[in-house]
Amino acid sequence: MTSRAGLPAEASDLVDVDELISAYYDRVPDPAQPGQRVAFGTSGHRGSSLNGSFNEQHILATTQAIVDYRASQGIDGPLFLGRDTHALSLPAERSAIEVLVANHVDVRIDSRDSWVPTPALSHAILTHNRALAPDDTGRADGIVVTPSHNPPADGGFKYNPPHGGPADTDATSWIAARANELIEGGLEKVKRVRFADLDAGAIPTYDFRDAYVRDLASIIDMEAIRSAGVRIGADPLGGASVDYWALIAEHYGLDLTVVNPEVDPTWRFMTLDWDEKIRMDPSSPSAMASLVAKRAEYDILTGNDADSDRHGIVTPDAGLMNPNHYLAVAVDYLFSHRPGWSPDAAVGKTLVSSMMIDKVTAALGRPLLEVPVGFKWFVPGLLDGSVAFGGEESAGASFLRTDGTVWTTDKDGILLCLLAAEMLAVTGKTPSQRYAELEAEYGSSSYRRVDAVATPQQKAALAKLGPDAVTATTLAGEEITAKLSHAPGNGAAIGGLKVQTANAWFAARPSGTEDVYKLYAESLRGDEHLRQVQDEARAVVAAALED
């Protein structure tokens, strides 16, 4: 059977929005079922109302848990609240407002009652808190209602504490445990007022879009983009960035077209992802197929996911760039064109990102901070300026303003898209052309990530793998130089294992949200060498899962 990946969605692929929203209100989750409990992964609680994993009770309880957490931490400033364009995001936002208002939290919602990208919410938190003295009260935090790039039937709910980035596991574990306790108690301890009884005009608002867009000149050379006349096509992929791109074009006078301004909770205009599902992943060639088809019409084409924390870069000469390739080019460019950054500021990368970033960082003479998967690990360094750039292989990154101060502590897909236009404007080369030069210097990167089914017991065993699980001294014919169960950048456990040689590596770790494990591998010696690395890596994992 021929795969429909990359082909337009059909009527049978679309979610029934009315059924989805009805299930949000009508279905009562069973806390005795693990899949129907509140559970925070790397980016908040996610699920679907159709299977009992994202329903009204989840959001009421989780919001009350966040209120209780704030009180325990002495957080008493405003709480910024935003949502993306998923169908479940609006009802979940309203549920959150009911609880926040009942608890007398100074909640701030969007002044246009519209969508709020994750980076705009992080920017709002940091802007508020930057004005406070260290010992001042009134610190702000936030909630963004989004399942990121997940399919249309999903909802998501993410908490960002006063540092502006994703909450760490200490916070999310506390919040999840408290939320499940509240659900088990029948929500008796959840304070709530009915949204229908609220005077909407009495809830304080904040213009997320204006504040974010007008501040972009402090981090991107917008004048260079304008004066060079770079023709930009920006596709929000039906997500929260749609009105932001329109204002960016207007405010900065750019030759920028919002390629598809349509917002539809079914995402009927998308092409199907690799598994024939609708998924707004700007790093997926299948999901971005319609945008790639327009590559000859613009100098730079960009895509963002539903909450705009991920980026996709399309160039006329190469099509959709591999996220790892673009991160390497971004590091190469930024550290050569940001004289206001500290000479000691590091490059941050997750340990499953490309070793091409390592090569570029070494050539720049910069320190490399290699951390476990999760953008939260970059937060402290971005805040104090010791990390100037943090990036993940899954097309998420952020970096400092031109003066070396913090911009966002969450991923910013809009920012990384604009950076591609700045690179072209300043250097005359597309990011893909520059990457070809890097490969000519350092070798051609072959990189793959493969997901494989694993039981919860197997995932637990994989998470505990240590260096002694690998008895071999070579990997695909090269001497093994490192066996890591903890990230070299901060000593944190990686929840799996990474094995390195001079020109290759593999890493195996369990998924935090699905019953699969992820096997990452890369070689700078070509596809055949990569296959050898993968084969030997699978043998290591198989042995561990059999024990």
TAMO-V418378 format. One record per residue. N is the residue number from 0. RES is the residue in three letters. SS is DSSP state (H for helix, E for strand, C for the rest). OMEGA is omega in whole degrees, 0 to 359 (* if undefined). D_CENTER is the distance of its C-alpha to the mean C-alpha in Angstrom with 1 decimal. Layout:
n=<N/N>
res=<RES/RES>
ss=<SS/SS>
omega=<OMEGA/OMEGA>
d_center=<D_CENTER/D_CENTER>
This chain:
n=<0/1/2/3/4/5/6/7/8/9/10/11/12/13/14/15/16/17/18/19/20/21/22/23/24/25/26/27/28/29/30/31/32/33/34/35/36/37/38/39/40/41/42/43/44/45/46/47/48/49/50/51/52/53/54/55/56/57/58/59/60/61/62/63/64/65/66/67/68/69/70/71/72/73/74/75/76/77/78/79/80/81/82/83/84/85/86/87/88/89/90/91/92/93/94/95/96/97/98/99/100/101/102/103/104/105/106/107/108/109/110/111/112/113/114/115/116/117/118/119/120/121/122/123/124/125/126/127/128/129/130/131/132/133/134/135/136/137/138/139/140/141/142/143/144/145/146/147/148/149/150/151/152/153/154/155/156/157/158/159/160/161/162/163/164/165/166/167/168/169/170/171/172/173/174/175/176/177/178/179/180/181/182/183/184/185/186/187/188/189/190/191/192/193/194/195/196/197/198/199/200/201/202/203/204/205/206/207/208/209/210/211/212/213/214/215/216/217/218/219/220/221/222/223/224/225/226/227/228/229/230/231/232/233/234/235/236/237/238/239/240/241/242/243/244/245/246/247/248/249/250/251/252/253/254/255/256/257/258/259/260/261/262/263/264/265/266/267/268/269/270/271/272/273/274/275/276/277/278/279/280/281/282/283/284/285/286/287/288/289/290/291/292/293/294/295/296/297/298/299/300/301/302/303/304/305/306/307/308/309/310/311/312/313/314/315/316/317/318/319/320/321/322/323/324/325/326/327/328/329/330/331/332/333/334/335/336/337/338/339/340/341/342/343/344/345/346/347/348/349/350/351/352/353/354/355/356/357/358/359/360/361/362/363/364/365/366/367/368/369/370/371/372/373/374/375/376/377/378/379/380/381/382/383/384/385/386/387/388/389/390/391/392/393/394/395/396/397/398/399/400/401/402/403/404/405/406/407/408/409/410/411/412/413/414/415/416/417/418/419/420/421/422/423/424/425/426/427/428/429/430/431/432/433/434/435/436/437/438/439/440/441/442/443/444/445/446/447/448/449/450/451/452/453/454/455/456/457/458/459/460/461/462/463/464/465/466/467/468/469/470/471/472/473/474/475/476/477/478/479/480/481/482/483/484/485/486/487/488/489/490/491/492/493/494/495/496/497/498/499/500/501/502/503/504/505/506/507/508/509/510/511/512/513/514/515/516/517/518/519/520/521/522/523/524/525/526/527/528/529/530/531/532/533/534/535/536/537/538/539/540/541/542/543/544/545/546>
res=<MET/THR/SER/ARG/ALA/GLY/LEU/PRO/ALA/GLU/ALA/SER/ASP/LEU/VAL/ASP/VAL/ASP/GLU/LEU/ILE/SER/ALA/TYR/TYR/ASP/ARG/VAL/PRO/ASP/PRO/ALA/GLN/PRO/GLY/GLN/ARG/VAL/ALA/PHE/GLY/THR/SER/GLY/HIS/ARG/GLY/SER/SER/LEU/ASN/GLY/SER/PHE/ASN/GLU/GLN/HIS/ILE/LEU/ALA/THR/THR/GLN/ALA/ILE/VAL/ASP/TYR/ARG/ALA/SER/GLN/GLY/ILE/ASP/GLY/PRO/LEU/PHE/LEU/GLY/ARG/ASP/THR/HIS/ALA/LEU/SER/LEU/PRO/ALA/GLU/ARG/SER/ALA/ILE/GLU/VAL/LEU/VAL/ALA/ASN/HIS/VAL/ASP/VAL/ARG/ILE/ASP/SER/ARG/ASP/SER/TRP/VAL/PRO/THR/PRO/ALA/LEU/SER/HIS/ALA/ILE/LEU/THR/HIS/ASN/ARG/ALA/LEU/ALA/PRO/ASP/ASP/THR/GLY/ARG/ALA/ASP/GLY/ILE/VAL/VAL/THR/PRO/SER/HIS/ASN/PRO/PRO/ALA/ASP/GLY/GLY/PHE/LYS/TYR/ASN/PRO/PRO/HIS/GLY/GLY/PRO/ALA/ASP/THR/ASP/ALA/THR/SER/TRP/ILE/ALA/ALA/ARG/ALA/ASN/GLU/LEU/ILE/GLU/GLY/GLY/LEU/GLU/LYS/VAL/LYS/ARG/VAL/ARG/PHE/ALA/ASP/LEU/ASP/ALA/GLY/ALA/ILE/PRO/THR/TYR/ASP/PHE/ARG/ASP/ALA/TYR/VAL/ARG/ASP/LEU/ALA/SER/ILE/ILE/ASP/MET/GLU/ALA/ILE/ARG/SER/ALA/GLY/VAL/ARG/ILE/GLY/ALA/ASP/PRO/LEU/GLY/GLY/ALA/SER/VAL/ASP/TYR/TRP/ALA/LEU/ILE/ALA/GLU/HIS/TYR/GLY/LEU/ASP/LEU/THR/VAL/VAL/ASN/PRO/GLU/VAL/ASP/PRO/THR/TRP/ARG/PHE/MET/THR/LEU/ASP/TRP/ASP/GLU/LYS/ILE/ARG/MET/ASP/PRO/SER/SER/PRO/SER/ALA/MET/ALA/SER/LEU/VAL/ALA/LYS/ARG/ALA/GLU/TYR/ASP/ILE/LEU/THR/GLY/ASN/ASP/ALA/ASP/SER/ASP/ARG/HIS/GLY/ILE/VAL/THR/PRO/ASP/ALA/GLY/LEU/MET/ASN/PRO/ASN/HIS/TYR/LEU/ALA/VAL/ALA/VAL/ASP/TYR/LEU/PHE/SER/HIS/ARG/PRO/GLY/TRP/SER/PRO/ASP/ALA/ALA/VAL/GLY/LYS/THR/LEU/VAL/SER/SER/MET/MET/ILE/ASP/LYS/VAL/THR/ALA/ALA/LEU/GLY/ARG/PRO/LEU/LEU/GLU/VAL/PRO/VAL/GLY/PHE/LYS/TRP/PHE/VAL/PRO/GLY/LEU/LEU/ASP/GLY/SER/VAL/ALA/PHE/GLY/GLY/GLU/GLU/SER/ALA/GLY/ALA/SER/PHE/LEU/ARG/THR/ASP/GLY/THR/VAL/TRP/THR/THR/ASP/LYS/ASP/GLY/ILE/LEU/LEU/CYS/LEU/LEU/ALA/ALA/GLU/MET/LEU/ALA/VAL/THR/GLY/LYS/THR/PRO/SER/GLN/ARG/TYR/ALA/GLU/LEU/GLU/ALA/GLU/TYR/GLY/SER/SER/SER/TYR/ARG/ARG/VAL/ASP/ALA/VAL/ALA/THR/PRO/GLN/GLN/LYS/ALA/ALA/LEU/ALA/LYS/LEU/GLY/PRO/ASP/ALA/VAL/THR/ALA/THR/THR/LEU/ALA/GLY/GLU/GLU/ILE/THR/ALA/LYS/LEU/SER/HIS/ALA/PRO/GLY/ASN/GLY/ALA/ALA/ILE/GLY/GLY/LEU/LYS/VAL/GLN/THR/ALA/ASN/ALA/TRP/PHE/ALA/ALA/ARG/PRO/SER/GLY/THR/GLU/ASP/VAL/TYR/LYS/LEU/TYR/ALA/GLU/SER/LEU/ARG/GLY/ASP/GLU/HIS/LEU/ARG/GLN/VAL/GLN/ASP/GLU/ALA/ARG/ALA/VAL/VAL/ALA/ALA/ALA/LEU/GLU/ASP>
ss=<C/C/C/C/C/C/C/E/C/C/H/H/H/C/C/C/H/H/H/H/H/H/H/H/H/H/C/C/C/C/C/C/C/H/H/H/C/C/C/E/E/C/C/E/E/E/E/E/H/H/H/C/C/C/C/H/H/H/H/H/H/H/H/H/H/H/H/H/H/H/H/H/H/C/C/C/C/C/E/E/E/E/E/C/C/C/H/H/H/H/H/H/H/H/H/H/H/H/H/H/H/H/C/C/C/C/E/E/E/E/C/C/C/C/C/C/C/H/H/H/H/H/H/H/H/H/H/H/H/H/C/C/C/C/C/C/C/C/C/C/E/E/E/E/E/C/C/C/C/C/C/C/C/E/E/E/E/E/E/E/C/C/C/C/C/E/C/C/H/H/H/H/H/H/H/H/H/H/H/H/H/H/H/H/C/C/C/C/C/C/C/C/C/C/H/H/H/C/C/H/H/H/C/C/E/E/C/H/H/H/H/H/H/H/H/H/H/H/C/C/C/H/H/H/H/H/H/H/C/C/C/E/E/E/E/C/C/C/C/C/C/H/H/H/H/H/H/H/H/H/H/H/C/C/C/E/E/E/C/C/C/C/C/C/C/C/C/C/C/C/E/C/C/C/C/C/C/C/C/C/C/C/C/C/C/C/C/C/H/H/H/H/C/C/H/H/H/C/C/E/E/E/E/E/C/C/C/C/C/C/E/E/E/E/E/C/C/C/E/E/C/C/H/H/H/H/H/H/H/H/H/H/H/H/C/C/C/C/C/C/C/C/C/C/C/E/E/E/E/E/C/C/C/C/H/H/H/H/H/H/H/H/H/H/C/C/C/E/E/E/E/C/C/C/H/H/H/H/H/H/H/H/H/H/C/C/E/E/E/E/E/E/C/C/C/E/E/E/E/C/C/C/C/C/C/C/C/C/C/C/C/C/H/H/H/H/H/H/H/H/H/H/H/H/H/H/H/C/C/C/H/H/H/H/H/H/H/H/H/H/H/H/C/C/C/E/E/E/E/E/E/E/E/C/C/H/H/H/H/H/H/H/H/C/C/C/H/H/H/C/C/C/C/E/E/C/C/E/E/C/C/E/E/E/E/E/C/C/C/C/C/C/E/E/E/E/E/E/E/E/C/C/C/E/E/E/E/E/E/E/C/C/C/C/C/E/E/E/E/E/E/E/E/C/C/C/H/H/H/H/H/H/H/H/H/H/H/H/H/H/H/H/H/H/H/H/C>
omega=<182/179/176/178/180/179/182/177/177/183/181/180/191/177/174/186/180/179/181/182/177/180/178/183/190/186/180/182/177/183/176/179/183/182/181/177/174/181/180/171/181/181/173/178/179/177/179/178/184/179/175/182/177/185/185/181/177/186/176/182/181/178/177/177/177/176/180/178/178/181/181/182/181/179/187/177/180/173/179/185/179/181/174/189/175/184/182/186/180/177/179/177/180/176/180/179/180/182/182/180/180/179/177/174/178/183/179/179/184/184/179/185/184/186/183/175/177/181/178/177/176/178/180/179/183/179/179/186/179/182/182/171/184/183/179/168/177/178/180/171/184/174/173/184/185/167/177/186/184/182/186/181/185/170/179/185/188/179/175/180/186/177/173/182/179/178/179/186/176/180/185/178/179/182/180/180/179/180/179/176/179/178/179/178/177/179/182/182/176/176/187/167/181/181/182/181/183/170/186/181/181/179/181/181/179/180/181/185/183/182/181/186/183/181/184/180/178/184/179/177/183/179/178/179/182/185/179/179/180/179/185/170/183/179/179/185/178/187/190/183/190/181/178/179/179/180/177/180/182/187/185/177/183/173/189/178/171/191/178/182/185/172/183/184/174/184/183/183/182/165/188/180/186/182/178/173/172/181/187/184/183/177/182/177/181/180/182/187/182/178/179/180/180/192/180/185/185/175/177/173/183/175/175/175/190/179/170/176/177/183/170/184/179/179/180/186/186/184/181/180/170/182/178/180/182/178/179/179/179/178/180/182/188/184/174/185/177/183/180/178/178/178/180/183/187/169/178/176/172/190/175/174/189/175/173/176/177/182/180/181/179/180/178/182/182/173/179/176/182/189/175/178/180/184/181/183/180/188/182/182/177/181/184/176/180/173/184/183/173/183/178/181/181/174/175/181/169/179/186/171/182/179/176/178/187/175/172/174/170/182/183/181/178/181/182/175/178/178/179/178/177/178/180/181/186/186/184/180/172/177/180/176/177/179/178/177/178/179/177/181/189/184/183/183/170/189/177/167/181/175/179/182/177/177/176/178/178/177/179/179/180/181/183/180/176/180/182/176/180/180/181/177/179/176/180/175/179/179/177/182/180/172/191/168/177/182/181/183/183/177/181/179/182/180/182/185/173/180/186/166/181/186/182/175/167/176/178/180/179/175/178/186/182/178/176/167/183/178/179/176/179/174/173/180/173/186/181/177/177/179/177/178/181/181/181/177/179/179/178/182/180/179/181/182/178/184/*>
d_center=<33.1/31.1/27.4/26.1/22.7/22.2/24.9/24.8/24.2/27.5/28.8/28.6/24.8/24.2/23.6/26.4/24.8/28.0/28.0/24.4/25.1/28.4/27.0/24.7/27.8/30.4/28.9/29.3/27.2/29.3/28.1/30.3/27.9/25.0/22.8/23.7/22.9/20.0/17.6/14.4/12.1/9.2/7.6/11.0/13.8/13.5/16.6/19.1/22.3/24.2/24.1/24.3/20.9/19.7/22.8/24.5/25.6/22.2/21.0/24.4/24.5/20.9/21.6/24.9/23.5/21.2/24.4/26.2/23.6/23.8/27.6/27.6/25.6/27.7/24.9/27.1/25.6/23.9/20.9/18.7/17.7/15.7/14.8/13.4/15.8/15.8/19.4/18.9/17.0/20.3/22.5/20.0/19.8/23.6/24.0/22.1/24.3/27.4/26.6/25.6/28.7/30.9/29.9/30.6/27.1/26.8/24.0/22.9/21.8/21.2/24.6/24.4/23.3/20.5/16.7/14.5/11.1/8.7/9.7/13.2/13.4/12.4/15.0/17.5/17.4/18.0/20.6/22.5/22.6/23.5/26.7/27.7/30.0/28.9/31.3/30.6/29.6/27.5/24.0/21.3/18.2/16.1/14.8/12.3/13.4/10.7/9.9/7.0/8.6/11.2/14.8/16.9/18.7/15.8/15.0/12.6/13.3/11.4/13.5/13.0/16.3/18.3/16.5/13.7/10.8/9.7/13.1/14.6/16.4/19.6/18.5/16.7/19.6/22.1/20.6/20.3/23.9/25.2/23.8/25.4/28.5/28.7/28.3/31.0/33.2/33.1/31.1/34.3/32.7/30.1/31.3/30.8/32.3/32.2/30.1/33.1/35.2/33.0/34.0/30.8/32.2/32.6/28.9/27.8/25.4/23.2/22.6/18.8/19.1/22.2/21.2/17.9/19.6/22.8/21.2/19.5/22.8/22.3/19.5/20.2/23.7/24.0/27.8/27.5/25.5/28.0/31.1/30.2/29.7/26.6/26.2/22.6/21.5/18.3/17.1/14.9/15.1/16.5/13.6/13.7/14.1/17.5/19.8/17.9/18.7/22.2/22.8/21.5/24.0/26.7/26.3/26.2/28.5/26.3/27.2/24.1/24.1/21.7/22.2/21.6/21.7/22.2/20.4/21.5/20.1/21.4/19.6/23.0/22.4/19.7/20.8/20.2/17.7/19.2/20.3/21.7/19.2/17.7/14.0/12.1/10.3/11.1/11.4/14.0/17.6/18.8/16.5/17.0/20.8/22.2/20.5/21.6/25.1/25.2/24.5/28.2/28.1/25.8/25.4/21.5/19.5/15.8/13.4/10.4/8.8/10.3/8.6/8.1/4.9/5.4/9.0/12.1/15.3/18.7/22.0/25.6/26.6/23.9/21.9/18.2/17.2/15.7/12.4/14.3/17.1/15.4/13.9/17.6/19.0/16.9/18.1/21.6/21.8/20.4/22.5/25.5/25.1/24.2/27.5/26.6/24.2/25.9/27.5/26.3/22.6/20.5/17.9/15.0/13.5/12.6/15.7/14.7/14.0/17.1/20.3/20.9/18.8/21.4/24.2/23.1/22.5/26.0/27.6/26.4/27.8/24.7/23.7/20.8/18.7/17.4/15.5/14.4/11.1/8.7/7.6/10.4/12.9/12.6/13.4/17.2/17.6/15.8/18.0/21.2/20.7/21.3/17.9/17.7/14.7/11.7/9.8/8.3/10.1/7.4/7.3/5.0/7.8/10.2/13.9/17.1/19.5/22.5/24.5/22.3/21.1/17.7/15.7/12.5/11.2/7.6/5.4/7.9/8.2/11.8/12.8/12.2/14.0/16.8/17.1/18.1/20.8/21.9/22.3/24.5/26.4/27.3/27.9/29.0/26.9/23.8/20.9/22.1/25.6/24.7/22.8/26.1/27.9/25.7/26.4/30.1/30.1/28.1/28.3/26.4/23.2/23.1/19.9/19.2/17.1/19.2/18.8/22.0/23.4/24.1/25.8/24.7/27.5/26.5/22.9/24.5/26.8/24.2/22.2/25.6/26.4/27.9/29.3/32.6/31.2/31.6/35.3/35.3/35.7/34.4/31.5/32.4/35.4/33.8/34.3/31.6/30.7/28.2/27.4/24.5/23.6/22.2/19.9/22.3/20.4/20.6/22.6/20.1/20.5/18.2/19.3/20.8/22.6/22.2/25.3/25.9/28.7/29.4/27.9/25.8/23.7/22.3/20.1/20.3/18.3/18.2/15.4/14.5/14.6/17.1/20.5/19.7/19.3/17.3/19.5/18.2/20.9/21.7/25.1/26.4/29.6/28.8/28.0/31.0/30.3/26.7/28.4/30.6/27.8/26.2/29.6/30.3/26.9/27.5/30.9/29.6/27.2/30.0/32.4/30.1/29.5/33.3/34.3>
